[in-house]
Amino acid sequence: MKVRRSDRLIDMTRYLLERPHTLIPLTFFSNRYESAKSSISEDLSIVKRTFFNRGTGILETVPGAAGGVRYMPMIKQDEAEAFIAEMAQRLSENDRLLPGGYVYLSDLLGRPEVLRQVGRLIANQYVGKEVTAVMTVATKGIPIAQSVAMYLNVPFVIVRRDSKITEGSTVSVNYVSGSSARIEKMELSKRSLPENSKVLIVDDFMKGGGTVNGMKSLIEEFDSEMVGISVFAESDFEGNRMVDDYTSILKVDKVDIENKTLSVSYGNYLTKNADRLA
């Protein structure tokens, strides 16, 4: 039985949103709704226009017999700025300051609405770039990695600092902690990452960059390539940071441990992505 246009549009939109960066042939929708390709093309034009006008994303049309449509999530600049401003205000709350100059983030990164926006922001930076896996280190980077991986529609892998029997055989590297200068170890299951992967590193917080630098070394051990580094927040670090090419959504500028105060501003995300924001 043929499906009415209003019903098609609802189901089609849901299907596309759940499968970002996936090429879907027009024949799939035509068969799904028992409708002519011309009708499907008209439906997709409506979805495409609405996605663009609302800042939801881009619906790319690929011509040819093997073509179709591909949804790529995006975010508007005003929406990105409003979210980053809100997060900067929330992170500036004095009771978030922890010993060692770290900032309490767990409540924010446990909220689905925050994770959705963080995932959209980071994924937006890599539209048009080849990313085949997202990598983070346990534990607080996991929800960020999961959100980014969902919007990029790729797997995410979790690097651990301690062995887990459920991981099977692992590859491990030693790295220097950027904040404490201690030698530490991290490892990843051999089955987690195929060779020649294109890996995006994400994390919740970065100080000296030692953990991120360790993940870079681990990617090399898998004969794979790092394509970028994105963190939710970075701190103002005195000394030589171990990584220099990265994107941060927020920056902790000033930390006064004695008076338990801190100041948080925008990271470099908006500057580095000025030409990518819708």
N, C-alpha and C positions, 0 to 999 in steps of 0.2 A: 504494500500500500504506500502511495506517495505521501511524503511528509510535508505539512504546510510550511511556508517560508518562515513564519515566526518561530516555529519549533526547530526548523533547520538552523536558524541563526543562533539560537541558544545552545544547541548541542554542538554545533561547529565551533563556536567560541570556546566552550569548555574543552573540547578536544584539542584545539590549538594551544590553549594556555597550559595544558598538561604536558605538551610535547614541544618545548622550545627547541629551536635549532634543528628540527627534524623536517626533512623534505617529505611532503605528503602529496601524492598524485591527485589530480582532480578526479580521476576515475574512481578513487577510493570514496570520495564524498558522493559522487554520482551514484555509485552502487549502494552506498549506505542509506541514501535517502530516496532511491529510485527516481531520480530527477535528471533532466538533461544537463549536459555540461554547460550550456549557455545560462541556465538558471543558477547553477553552482557558481559560475564566474560572477554573476550579478550579486549573489550572496557574499562572496569573498570581497567584492569591491566595497560593500557596506561595512564589513568587518575591518577591512584595511583602513578605510577612512576614519572609523570610530577609534581604532587603536591609535592612529596617528594623532588625531585631535585631542584625545584624552591622555596622551603621553604613555600609553600602555606598552607600545612597541611598534615595530615595523613588520608588516606582512610582505615578505619578498616573493615576487612571482618569478619562477624559473621556466622559461619557454622550452618548447621541444617535446618530443614524444616521451622522454624520460623526465620531464619537468613536473612542476607542481607548485605548491606554496610552502613557505617556511616562516614561522613566527620567531622573531628575535626581540626579546624583552629590552625595553629602553626606559629611561626616566627623564622627565622634564627638569630643566635647570631650577625653576622656582620650587619644585617639589623636593629636589635634592638639597637645595640651600635651606629650606624650611626644616627638613629632617636633621641636617647637620647642626643647625643652630639649636634645635631642641636638645640634641644629644650633648652638645657643648655645655648647655645650661645644666642639664642633669648631672653631667660628670663633674661640674664645678662645685657640687655639694660637698661641704667640708668633711662630712662623716664618711666619705668614700676613701679617704686617704689611709693607706695601710703601711705598716713598717717597711722600710727599704725604698719608699717612694713609689710603690705600686698603687694602683687604683682599683677599688672594688667595682667589678663589672658584671658579676654573675646575675644580678637581678634584671639588668637590662638585656643581657644576652640570653635570658631565659624567656623573654617575651616574644611570641610569634610575630607581632606587628613590627618589632624592631628588627628581628632577623630577616623578615621579608624585605625590608628596605635596604638593609646592609647587603643582602644577596643581590638585589637589583642594582645597587650602586656599583658593586665590584664587577658583576657580570657585564654591566654596560660598558666597562672599559675594554672588554675583550671581545666585543662584537666584531666579527670579521677576522679575528685572529684564531689560529688553530690551537685549541686547548683540548687535551684528551684526558686529563686527570687534574683534580684539585688535591693538594696535600696540606696537612696541618699536623701539629703535634698535640698529643693528649695533654690536658683534657679540655681546657676552656676554648680552644680553637675549633672544636668539633662542630658545635651548632652553626658557626659561621661557614665552615667548609661545606656542611650539608646544604645550607641555603644557597650558596654560590653554585655548588654542583647541580642543584635542582634547576636553577635558571640557565645554566650552560648545558644542562642535560648530559653530564659526563659523570663518571664515578669519582668518589673521593676516597683518599687513603689516609690512614692515621699512623703517624710515627709515634713510637713509645720510648720512654726512657728506661723501662724495665721489661724483662722478658715475660711473655704470656705463652703458656703451653698450647693454647688454642690457636696461636699464630703459626705454628709449625716452624720450619727453618726460616731464619732471618738473616738480613744483612745489617751489620752495625758499623757505625763510625764514631770516632772520638771527636769532640769539638770543644772549643774554648768558650766558656760563658762570657758574654760581653760585659755583664755587670759585675761579676765576681772574679773573673779571670781564672776560674777553676776549670780543670779538664773534666768533661762529662761525656756520657755515652748516650746515643740514641740508635734505634733500630727499626727496621721495617720488614714485614714478612716478604719472603721471596716471591710469593704468589700475588702480592698486592699490585705490583707495577710492572707492566710489560716493558721490554726494551723499546727504545725509540719513542717513548711517551713524551708528550709536550705538557709540562707540569706547571700549574699555577700554585704558588705557595700563599696561604692565608694564615693569619694568626690574630689573636685578640689584642695583644699588647707587645710592643717592642721597645726595649731600652737600648742595649749596646748592639743588638743584632746577632748575638752569638748563636741563638737557637735557629734563626732563619738561615744563617751561614752554614750551620750543621745540616739542615735539610738540603741546602744546595749541594753539599758534598755527597749526601746520600743519593740524590738524583743522579749525580755523575756515576756512582757505583752501579746504577741500573742502566748505564749507557743511554740515558735519557737527557732531555733538555729542559731547563727552566725557562718559562716564557714571561714570568712576572712575579712580583711580590706585592701583596696588599694586606694591610693591617687595619684593624678597627681604630686603634689609638697608638700613638708613639709618645715617648717622653723626651723632654729636652735632655740630651746626653752630653756630658762633658768628656771630651776625649775623642778618639777615632772610632766612629761606628763601623762595624764590620761589613755592612752593606750600605750602598749609597743610592741605588736605583730602585726605589720602592714607592708605593702610594699609601698614604694614611688618610683616614677619614677625619680623625681628630688628633690634636696635639696637646699634651700636658706641658704647658709652658713653665710654670713656676710652682715649686713645691716647697712649703715651709713646714718641715716636720715638727719643729718646736711649737709652732702656733697651730699646727694641724689645719693649714689652709692650702689651697691649690687653685691654679688658674688654668682653664682649658679653652683653647681656641680651635679654629678650623685647621685641619691638616692640609696637605697639598693636593687633595683629590680634585677639588673644583678647578684649581689652576691647571692641573695636568689633563683634565678632561673637558676643558672649555669647548672644544670643537666636537665633542661626542654627545653632550647633553642636548636632548631634543628641544 
